[in-house]
């Protein structure tokens, strides 16, 4: 895909460098068109090095190639990130005084704007009128995030994270719903209470060592963020997660599977949806040493550790719901599987789905260089009472999160 990445003059321009890398690392051809103001924040050498192409801000460079026309004409997507209030005003009124604004006038492909500015500027009637004009003309305007702005200010106007922007851009090109589409009216999860677990639990062996897994928490955080974006009040139960969590989400940190179980069960009281995206350890040491376990002087002695099975948190949630005779919460389980001599990934996933009794199961294959810690993934959705399998991906974990909520939302009534 041929992408034009427009960058206007805001402090958030540094995030556009990460967005550029996401595009190029996924095989897209990117031409960066910054404004002159943008180069005060991130210089032309950075854009050239990351895109592999020369960078210009004016219409006079390589004028024989007519860049002010050709760049927009040949693009499959134009995205401006960040888009300042000034850039939005120029785009809405057809002003073309540099290479980027000329490109916006000549582009006949999908165009997306990712505004970033102080809250007062974003909420100003002039900016909102310009946004409405651009949307009415078919442009995609991605609502800014709420969070820390320049200096000590906090509020609406923060540029979304690069992974979110990349997922939104793919949705624009594929003709799917964008973040802007979801934010123009009340979210489909408005007023809902959602619990999401993320990360991997650790079971201590001694004060130094533990048994754990490779889960980073990226997918769970993406699911929590997507739910919050759609209007839900979200509680994230985070097991050993070091990644930043979006503001506005209640976070309950835990370490072990038993702690995860207690936190999820507490948060699930009165919740509409519980998404168990965390990877709980199936076993824990029967005893935990109070001091560090030392090596033996005999190299052949080895170490034997007795393990006991941890509770199945999802089955416990399903059983508690049945005892109450309640239809809520809607319960989503995850199955991170590998194939073996006894069956394929989907064979094991279907058996797990039957045992757990959840309403929807997300299946992914794990292993070396697969899923854990990665930005992209492929998942398969299994629904209770249906033989249909919905495959999502390969795509970003943010896109998977949106697809998951697209599947859950209609079932909530």
C-alpha positions in Angstrom: 0.0 0.0 0.0 1.3 3.5 -0.9 0.8 5.7 2.1 1.4 9.5 2.5 2.1 10.4 6.1 1.5 14.0 6.6 3.0 15.5 9.8 2.0 19.0 11.0 3.7 21.1 13.6 2.8 19.8 17.1 4.8 18.3 19.9 3.1 14.9 19.2 5.1 14.7 15.9 7.6 12.4 17.6 4.8 9.7 17.8 4.5 9.9 14.0 8.0 8.4 13.7 6.7 5.3 15.4 3.6 5.2 13.2 5.9 5.5 10.2 7.9 2.5 11.4 4.8 0.4 11.8 3.8 1.1 8.2 7.3 0.4 6.8 7.9 -2.8 8.9 4.6 -4.1 7.6 5.6 -3.7 4.0 3.9 -0.4 3.1 5.6 2.2 0.9 5.5 5.5 2.8 6.1 9.1 1.6 6.4 11.5 4.5 5.2 15.1 3.9 5.9 17.3 6.9 5.0 20.9 7.2 7.8 23.4 7.8 6.6 23.7 11.4 6.8 19.9 11.9 10.5 20.0 11.1 11.0 22.1 14.3 10.0 19.1 16.3 11.4 16.2 14.2 14.0 17.0 11.5 14.0 15.9 7.9 16.9 13.4 8.3 14.8 11.4 10.7 11.9 11.1 8.3 14.2 10.3 5.4 16.1 7.6 7.3 12.9 5.9 8.5 11.0 6.1 5.2 14.0 5.6 2.8 12.9 8.6 0.8 13.8 12.3 0.5 11.6 14.7 2.4 10.3 18.1 1.3 7.8 20.6 2.6 7.4 22.9 -0.4 6.1 22.5 -3.9 9.4 23.8 -5.5 11.6 20.8 -4.8 11.8 18.5 -7.8 9.3 20.7 -9.5 9.6 18.9 -12.8 7.9 15.9 -11.2 4.9 18.1 -10.1 5.0 16.7 -6.5 2.0 18.8 -5.4 -0.2 16.8 -7.7 1.5 13.5 -8.1 2.0 12.6 -4.5 -1.7 12.7 -3.7 -2.8 11.2 -7.0 -0.7 8.0 -6.5 -1.6 7.4 -2.8 -3.8 4.6 -1.5 -4.1 6.4 1.9 -3.2 9.8 3.2 -3.0 10.1 7.0 -2.1 13.3 8.9 -0.7 12.6 12.3 -0.6 14.8 14.2 -3.1 17.2 12.7 -3.0 20.6 14.4 -5.9 23.0 14.6 -4.2 25.1 12.0 -3.9 22.1 9.6 -7.5 21.1 10.1 -8.7 24.6 9.4 -6.6 24.8 6.2 -7.9 21.4 5.0 -11.5 22.3 5.8 -11.3 25.5 3.8 -9.2 24.2 0.9 -6.1 26.3 1.6 -3.1 25.0 -0.2 0.0 26.9 0.8 2.5 24.0 1.2 3.2 20.5 -0.2 1.0 18.8 2.4 -2.1 20.9 1.9 -1.7 20.6 -1.9 -1.5 16.9 -1.4 -4.8 16.8 0.5 -6.6 18.6 -2.3 -5.3 16.2 -5.0 -5.8 13.0 -3.1 -8.7 10.8 -4.3 -8.0 8.0 -1.8 -9.2 7.7 1.8 -7.9 10.5 4.0 -7.6 10.3 7.7 -6.7 13.0 10.2 -5.5 12.4 13.8 -5.9 15.7 15.6 -3.6 16.6 18.5 -3.8 19.8 20.4 -4.7 21.3 23.8 -8.2 20.6 25.0 -9.3 24.2 24.7 -8.3 24.2 21.0 -9.9 20.9 20.3 -13.2 21.9 21.9 -13.3 25.4 20.3 -16.3 25.8 18.0 -14.1 26.7 15.1 -12.2 23.4 15.4 -15.3 21.4 15.9 -16.9 23.0 12.8 -13.8 22.2 10.7 -13.9 18.6 11.9 -17.6 18.4 11.0 -16.9 19.8 7.6 -14.1 17.3 6.9 -16.3 14.4 8.1 -19.2 15.6 5.9 -16.8 15.4 2.9 -15.9 11.8 3.7 -12.6 12.3 5.5 -12.0 10.2 8.6 -11.2 12.2 11.7 -10.0 10.1 14.6 -11.0 11.6 17.9 -8.0 12.4 20.1 -7.4 10.5 23.3 -7.8 11.9 26.8 -4.5 12.1 28.8 -1.4 14.1 29.6 -0.8 17.0 27.2 2.1 19.4 26.9 3.3 20.6 30.3 1.1 19.7 33.2 -2.2 19.9 31.3 -4.5 16.9 31.0 -7.6 16.4 28.9 -8.9 15.6 25.5 -6.4 16.4 22.7 -3.7 13.8 23.1 -2.6 11.9 20.0 -3.6 8.2 20.3 -0.8 5.7 20.5 0.9 4.7 17.2 -0.5 1.2 17.4 -4.1 2.6 17.7 -3.5 4.9 14.7 -2.1 2.1 12.6 -5.1 -0.1 13.3 -7.5 2.8 12.5 -5.7 3.4 9.2 -6.0 -0.2 8.2 -9.7 -0.1 9.0 -10.1 3.0 6.9 -8.5 1.4 3.9 -10.4 -1.9 4.4 -13.7 0.1 4.6 -14.3 -0.8 8.2 -15.5 1.4 11.1 -12.9 3.8 12.4 -12.4 5.4 15.8 -14.1 8.5 14.4 -17.1 6.5 13.5 -17.4 5.1 17.0 -17.0 8.4 18.7 -19.4 10.5 16.7 -22.3 9.3 18.9 -22.7 7.3 22.2 -20.5 4.2 22.2 -22.0 0.8 22.0 -20.7 0.0 25.4 -21.9 3.2 27.0 -22.9 2.5 30.6 -21.5 -1.0 30.6 -19.1 -2.3 33.2 -16.3 -4.4 31.8 -13.6 -6.5 33.5 -10.5 -7.4 31.5 -7.5 -9.4 32.7 -4.1 -9.1 31.1 -0.6 -10.4 31.4 0.9 -13.6 32.8 0.8 -14.8 36.4 4.0 -15.7 38.3 4.1 -18.5 40.9 7.0 -18.0 43.3 9.4 -20.9 43.9 11.6 -18.9 46.3 12.2 -15.2 47.0 14.1 -15.0 43.7 12.6 -17.5 41.2 9.1 -18.1 39.8 7.2 -20.2 37.3 5.5 -18.0 34.7 4.9 -17.6 31.0 5.7 -15.2 28.1 2.4 -13.2 28.1 3.2 -9.4 27.8 -0.4 -8.2 28.4 -0.5 -6.3 25.0 -3.7 -8.0 23.9 -5.5 -7.5 27.2 -4.5 -3.8 27.3 -5.7 -3.4 23.7 -9.1 -5.0 24.7 -9.4 -2.8 27.8 -8.6 0.4 25.8 -11.1 -0.5 23.0 -13.8 -1.0 25.6 -13.1 2.3 27.2 -13.1 4.0 23.8 -16.6 2.6 23.3 -17.9 4.1 26.5 -17.5 1.3 29.0 -16.2 1.7 32.6 -13.3 -0.7 32.6 -11.4 -2.5 35.3 -8.1 -4.1 34.2 -6.7 -6.8 36.4 -3.1 -6.7 35.3 -0.8 -9.6 36.1 2.9 -8.5 36.0 2.3 -6.0 33.2 5.0 -3.4 32.6 3.2 -1.7 29.6 1.5 1.7 30.0 -2.2 1.6 30.6 -4.5 4.2 29.1 -5.8 6.8 31.5 -9.4 6.4 32.8 -9.1 2.6 33.3 -9.1 1.2 36.9 -6.1 -1.0 37.3 -5.8 -3.8 39.9 -2.2 -5.2 39.9 -1.7 -8.9 40.8 1.1 -11.5 40.7 -0.2 -15.0 41.2 -3.1 -17.0 39.8 -4.8 -17.0 43.1 -4.5 -13.3 43.4 -5.8 -13.0 39.8 -8.8 -15.2 40.7 -9.7 -13.1 43.7 -9.4 -9.8 41.9 -11.4 -10.9 38.9 -14.2 -12.4 41.0 -14.4 -9.2 43.0 -14.4 -7.0 40.0 -16.9 -9.3 38.2 -19.6 -8.6 40.8 -22.2 -6.5 38.8 -20.1 -6.5 35.6 -21.7 -6.9 32.2 -18.7 -8.5 30.6 -15.6 -10.3 31.8 -12.7 -10.9 29.3 -10.1 -13.3 30.6 -7.2 -12.4 28.3 -4.6 -13.0 30.9 -2.5 -16.2 30.9 -2.8 -17.8 34.3 -0.2 -20.4 35.3 -1.9 -23.8 35.3 0.3 -25.0 38.2 2.1 -23.6 41.2 4.7 -25.0 43.5 3.2 -27.0 46.5 5.6 -25.2 48.8 7.5 -21.9 48.5 11.0 -21.7 50.1 11.5 -18.8 52.5 15.1 -18.5 51.3 16.8 -18.8 47.9 17.3 -22.4 46.9 21.0 -23.1 46.5 22.7 -25.4 44.0 23.8 -28.8 45.4 27.5 -29.7 45.5 26.4 -32.8 43.6 25.9 -31.8 39.9 23.8 -34.8 39.3 21.4 -34.2 42.3 19.0 -31.9 40.4 16.0 -30.3 41.9 12.5 -31.8 42.2 9.6 -29.4 42.5 6.1 -30.7 43.4 3.4 -28.8 41.6 -0.3 -28.4 42.4 -3.0 -27.4 40.0 -4.3 -23.8 40.1 -8.1 -23.2 39.9 -9.8 -22.6 36.5 -10.9 -19.0 36.9 -13.3 -19.0 33.9 -15.0 -22.2 35.1 -15.4 -20.6 38.5 -17.1 -17.5 36.9 -19.4 -19.6 34.8 -20.4 -21.7 37.9 -21.0 -18.6 40.0 -23.2 -17.1 37.3 -25.2 -20.4 37.1 -25.7 -20.4 40.9 -27.1 -16.9 40.7 -29.4 -17.8 37.8 -28.1 -14.6 36.1 -27.4 -14.1 32.4 -24.5 -11.8 33.3 -21.6 -11.3 33.0 -21.0 -12.3 29.4 -17.8 -14.4 29.8 -15.0 -14.5 27.3 -12.2 -17.1 27.6 -8.8 -17.3 25.8 -7.1 -20.4 24.5 -3.4 -20.0 23.8 -2.6 -23.4 22.2 0.0 -25.4 20.4 -0.7 -28.5 18.3 0.7 -31.9 19.3 0.4 -35.6 18.6 -3.0 -35.6 20.3 -4.6 -32.9 18.2 -4.4 -29.5 16.4 -4.6 -26.1 17.9 -8.3 -25.9 17.1 -8.9 -29.5 18.5 -7.5 -28.5 21.8 -9.3 -25.1 21.8 -12.7 -26.7 21.1 -12.2 -29.2 24.0 -11.2 -26.3 26.3 -14.2 -24.3 25.2 -16.5 -27.2 26.1 -14.9 -27.6 29.5 -15.0 -24.0 30.5 -18.5 -23.1 29.5 -17.7 -19.5 28.5 -19.9 -17.6 26.0 -17.1 -16.8 23.5 -13.6 -18.1 23.2 -10.6 -16.4 21.5 -8.1 -18.9 20.1 -4.6 -18.2 19.1 -1.5 -20.3 18.4 1.5 -19.6 20.6 5.1 -20.6 20.3 8.5 -19.2 19.3 7.9 -15.8 17.6 4.1 -16.3 17.8 1.6 -14.1 19.7 3.3 -13.4 23.0 4.9 -9.9 23.0 4.2 -9.4 19.3 2.2 -6.4 17.9 0.4 -8.5 15.3 -1.6 -11.7 15.7 -4.2 -14.0 14.3 -7.2 -15.2 16.4 -10.2 -17.5 15.8 -13.5 -16.7 17.6 -15.7 -19.6 18.8 -19.3 -18.8 19.9 -21.4 -20.8 22.3 -24.1 -22.7 20.4 -22.6 -22.1 16.9 -20.2 -24.1 14.8 -19.1 -21.0 13.0 -15.4 -19.9 13.4 -14.5 -16.3 12.7 -10.9 -15.7 11.9 -9.4 -12.2 12.5 -5.9 -11.4 11.2 -3.1 -11.4 10.7 -3.5 -7.9 12.0 -2.7 -5.7 15.0 -3.8 -6.5 18.5 -5.8 -3.3 18.5 -7.8 -4.5 15.4 -8.3 -7.8 17.1 -9.7 -5.9 20.2 -12.2 -4.0 18.1 -13.3 -7.2 16.3 -13.8 -8.9 19.6 -16.0 -6.1 20.9 -17.9 -6.1 17.6 -18.7 -9.8 18.3 -19.6 -9.2 22.0 -21.6 -6.0 21.8 -24.7 -7.5 19.9 -25.0 -10.3 22.5 -25.4 -7.8 25.3 -28.9 -6.7 24.2 
